[in-house]
């Protein structure tokens, strides 16, 4: 499959591919869902291609065919063995061994490492030597959603390229092409839900997140009115992604804190306006901050693939949420 760069990154792509010399290590950073992985993969394809055409990999030379078949011997893709887990030192040692080998196709070698912040301390330290002593015609492409989590020494040894989200208009145009079966207001809802990141919006569509969100809001209202119990709602949410649920609760809690200070809630929570306006009358700002801390701690556990009992966790989440409504 020929890798395609997102259209909003075309100017950066043009600038990068027009250079006659390239850095031995790049760090592509930005928010999740803006197209960093696509950019890195397309750049890897470009660097390996024998006969680039119009500043893109040609798609039909031997190098491109090997890459598309997943068997190019001079391309190494390094990522966690399981989503959310760490990239360990053994994997980076494999990378170091790969760098030390002669290119089997007689050209360049390319490593794509994603997400770079998933490297644990030992792995990051093992990578440093390769960054300090670059090998000719070997290119390391790091991709990061959270640049601040990377060692400063790693950041300083890479050419950092920030890849931003498109304008709202461009993002909506792209979504209209990517999912033409949806209405304009649905494109808008997905983009708001994704924080303006079009590829994340597409992922949310594939999860049927709009319908999921509508049901979650309805269940929250029913919970507050005591029409449903936490255990009943937990059962109804049995297949909903925990990380997405926690993102929504974190966003609602942030809005509650804003309401406490007289600030305006974010547009993404308009469907919860009445609920939040009711809930904010009960907890103190301190209680909301403690609640937000609870949510963030458990979100980190979910991201780290902690062995949680899903049903009990969601029920506990809802019980804690209901406690915000207790009169103090």
C-alpha positions in Angstrom: 0.0 0.0 0.0 1.4 3.4 -1.0 1.6 5.6 2.0 -0.2 9.0 1.5 0.6 12.1 3.5 -2.4 14.0 4.9 -3.1 17.1 2.7 -2.7 19.5 5.6 0.9 18.4 5.9 1.8 18.9 2.2 3.9 22.1 2.7 6.0 20.4 5.4 6.4 17.3 3.2 7.4 19.4 0.2 10.0 21.2 2.2 11.4 18.0 3.7 11.6 15.9 0.5 13.2 18.7 -1.5 16.3 18.7 0.7 19.4 17.1 -0.8 20.6 15.9 2.6 18.5 14.6 5.5 19.1 14.4 9.2 20.0 10.9 10.6 17.1 11.2 13.1 13.7 12.9 12.9 11.2 13.3 15.7 7.6 13.9 14.4 5.5 15.2 17.2 1.9 16.4 17.6 -1.5 15.5 19.0 -2.9 12.0 18.4 -4.9 11.6 15.2 -3.3 14.4 13.1 -1.4 12.1 10.7 2.1 11.7 12.2 2.3 8.0 11.6 1.2 8.4 8.0 3.8 11.1 7.5 6.6 8.9 9.0 5.6 5.9 7.0 5.4 7.9 3.8 8.8 9.4 4.5 10.3 6.0 5.2 8.9 4.8 1.9 10.4 7.9 0.1 13.8 7.3 1.7 13.8 3.6 0.6 12.4 4.1 -2.9 14.8 3.5 -5.8 13.0 5.9 -8.1 10.9 8.5 -6.3 8.4 10.3 -8.5 7.0 13.8 -7.8 8.6 13.7 -4.3 6.8 10.5 -3.4 7.8 6.8 -3.3 7.0 5.4 -6.8 5.1 2.4 -5.6 6.5 0.0 -8.3 10.2 -0.3 -7.8 11.7 -3.4 -6.1 12.1 -1.5 -2.8 8.5 -0.3 -2.8 7.2 -3.7 -3.7 9.2 -5.3 -0.8 8.0 -2.6 1.6 4.4 -3.0 0.6 4.7 -6.7 1.0 6.0 -6.1 4.5 9.3 -7.8 3.7 11.8 -5.1 3.0 15.0 -6.2 4.9 16.2 -2.6 5.4 13.1 -1.3 7.1 12.5 -1.9 10.8 9.2 -0.9 12.5 9.5 -0.8 16.2 6.5 -0.5 18.5 5.2 -2.0 21.8 4.3 -5.7 21.6 0.9 -4.8 22.9 -0.9 -1.5 22.6 -0.3 0.6 25.7 2.7 -1.3 26.9 6.3 -0.1 27.1 9.0 -0.5 24.4 11.6 -2.4 26.3 15.4 -2.4 26.1 15.5 -5.7 24.3 13.6 -4.2 21.4 15.9 -1.2 21.2 18.9 -3.6 21.3 17.4 -5.2 18.2 17.3 -1.7 16.7 21.0 -1.1 17.5 21.9 -4.5 15.9 19.9 -3.5 12.8 21.8 -0.2 12.6 25.1 -2.0 12.7 24.2 -4.3 9.8 25.0 -3.6 6.1 22.0 -2.7 4.1 20.8 -5.9 2.3 19.5 -3.9 -0.7 22.7 -1.9 -0.9 21.0 1.4 -0.2 19.5 3.1 2.9 18.2 1.6 6.2 15.2 3.1 7.9 13.7 2.6 11.4 10.3 3.9 12.4 9.7 3.9 16.1 6.2 4.6 17.5 5.2 5.9 20.0 8.6 7.1 21.1 7.4 8.0 24.6 6.6 4.3 25.2 10.3 3.6 25.6 11.1 2.8 29.2 14.2 4.4 30.8 16.6 1.6 29.9 15.3 1.5 26.3 15.7 5.3 26.0 19.2 5.1 27.3 20.1 2.3 24.9 18.9 4.4 22.0 21.0 7.4 22.9 24.3 5.8 21.7 22.8 5.2 18.3 21.7 8.9 18.1 25.1 10.1 19.3 27.0 7.9 16.7 24.9 8.0 13.5 25.6 5.5 10.8 25.8 6.6 7.2 22.6 6.1 5.2 20.6 5.0 8.2 17.6 7.0 9.2 15.7 6.9 12.5 12.1 8.2 12.4 10.6 8.7 15.9 6.8 9.4 16.2 5.5 11.0 19.5 2.1 12.0 20.8 3.7 13.4 24.0 7.0 15.1 23.3 7.4 16.1 27.0 7.7 12.5 28.1 10.9 11.9 26.0 14.3 12.4 27.5 15.7 15.9 26.6 18.9 14.2 25.4 16.9 12.3 22.8 14.9 15.3 21.7 18.2 17.3 21.3 19.7 14.7 19.0 16.8 14.6 16.6 15.4 17.1 14.1 12.0 17.9 15.7 9.2 18.4 13.2 5.8 19.4 14.7 2.8 18.2 12.7 -0.3 20.1 13.5 -4.0 19.6 13.0 -5.6 21.3 10.0 -8.0 24.2 10.2 -11.6 23.3 11.1 -12.7 24.0 7.6 -10.0 21.7 6.0 -10.7 19.0 8.6 -14.4 19.0 7.8 -13.7 18.9 4.1 -11.4 15.9 4.6 -14.0 14.1 6.7 -16.7 14.8 4.1 -14.6 13.0 1.6 -13.5 10.2 4.0 -17.0 9.4 5.3 -19.5 10.9 2.7 -22.3 8.9 4.1 -22.5 11.1 7.2 -24.3 14.4 7.5 -22.4 17.7 8.0 -23.5 17.9 11.7 -22.1 14.4 12.3 -18.8 15.4 10.8 -18.8 18.4 13.1 -19.7 16.2 16.2 -16.9 13.8 15.4 -14.4 16.6 14.9 -15.3 18.2 18.2 -15.2 14.9 20.0 -11.7 14.3 18.6 -10.3 17.6 19.6 -9.9 18.7 16.0 -7.8 15.7 14.9 -9.3 14.3 11.7 -7.8 10.8 11.8 -9.0 10.4 15.4 -12.4 11.6 14.3 -12.4 8.8 11.7 -11.5 6.2 14.3 -14.4 7.5 16.5 -16.7 7.0 13.6 -15.6 3.5 13.1 -16.4 2.9 16.8 -19.9 4.4 16.3 -18.9 6.9 18.9 -21.8 9.3 18.1 -24.4 6.7 19.0 -22.3 5.6 21.9 -22.1 9.1 23.3 -25.8 9.7 23.0 -26.5 6.5 25.0 -23.9 7.4 27.6 -25.5 10.9 28.1 -29.0 9.3 28.3 -27.7 6.8 30.9 -26.1 9.5 33.0 -29.4 11.4 33.1 -31.2 8.2 34.0 -28.6 7.6 36.8 -29.1 11.1 38.2 -32.9 10.7 38.2 -32.4 7.3 39.9 -34.2 5.5 37.0 -31.2 3.2 36.6 -28.6 1.9 39.0 -24.8 2.0 38.6 -24.8 -1.8 38.0 -27.4 -1.5 35.3 -25.6 1.2 33.5 -22.3 -0.7 33.9 -23.9 -3.6 32.1 -25.1 -1.4 29.3 -21.6 0.0 28.8 -20.0 -3.4 28.8 -18.5 -3.0 25.3 -17.7 0.7 25.4 -13.9 1.6 25.3 -12.8 2.4 28.9 -10.4 5.1 27.7 -13.1 6.9 25.8 -15.5 6.8 28.8 -12.8 8.2 31.0 -11.9 10.9 28.5 -15.6 12.0 28.6 -15.7 12.0 32.4 -12.5 14.0 32.6 -13.9 16.5 30.2 -17.1 16.9 32.1 -15.2 17.3 35.3 -13.0 20.0 33.8 -16.2 21.8 32.7 -17.6 21.5 36.2 -14.4 23.2 37.5 -14.8 25.9 34.9 -18.4 26.5 35.9 -17.2 26.9 39.5 -15.0 29.8 38.4 -17.5 31.3 36.1 -15.7 30.2 32.9 -17.5 28.8 29.9 -17.6 25.0 29.3 -16.1 23.6 26.1 -18.2 23.2 23.0 -17.7 19.4 22.9 -20.0 19.0 26.0 -23.0 20.9 24.8 -25.0 17.7 25.1 -24.3 17.7 28.8 -25.0 21.4 29.5 -28.1 20.8 31.6 -26.6 17.9 33.5 -23.4 19.8 34.3 -25.4 22.9 35.3 -27.3 20.7 37.8 -24.4 18.8 39.1 -22.1 21.8 39.7 -24.4 23.0 42.6 -23.3 20.1 44.9 -19.5 19.4 45.0 -16.8 21.9 46.0 -13.8 22.7 43.8 -11.6 20.6 46.0 -13.9 17.6 45.7 -13.9 18.0 41.9 -10.1 18.2 41.8 -9.9 15.0 43.9 -12.4 13.4 41.5 -10.4 14.5 38.5 -7.3 13.0 40.1 -9.1 9.7 40.6 -10.1 9.7 36.9 -6.6 10.5 35.7 -5.0 7.9 37.9 -7.4 5.2 36.6 -7.1 6.4 33.0 -3.3 5.8 33.3 -4.0 2.3 34.6 -6.3 1.6 31.6 -3.7 3.0 29.2 -1.1 0.8 30.9 -3.3 -2.3 30.4 -3.8 -2.8 34.1 -5.7 -6.0 35.0 -9.0 -4.3 36.0 -12.3 -6.1 36.5 -14.1 -4.1 33.9 -17.6 -4.5 35.3 -16.6 -3.6 38.8 -14.5 -0.7 37.7 -17.3 0.9 35.6 -19.7 0.4 38.5 -17.2 2.1 40.9 -16.8 4.9 38.4 -20.5 5.6 38.4 -20.9 5.3 42.2 -18.1 7.9 42.6 -19.8 10.1 40.0 -23.1 9.9 42.0 -21.2 10.9 45.1 -20.7 14.3 43.6 -24.4 14.9 43.9 -24.5 14.3 47.7 -25.2 17.4 49.7 -22.3 18.4 51.9 
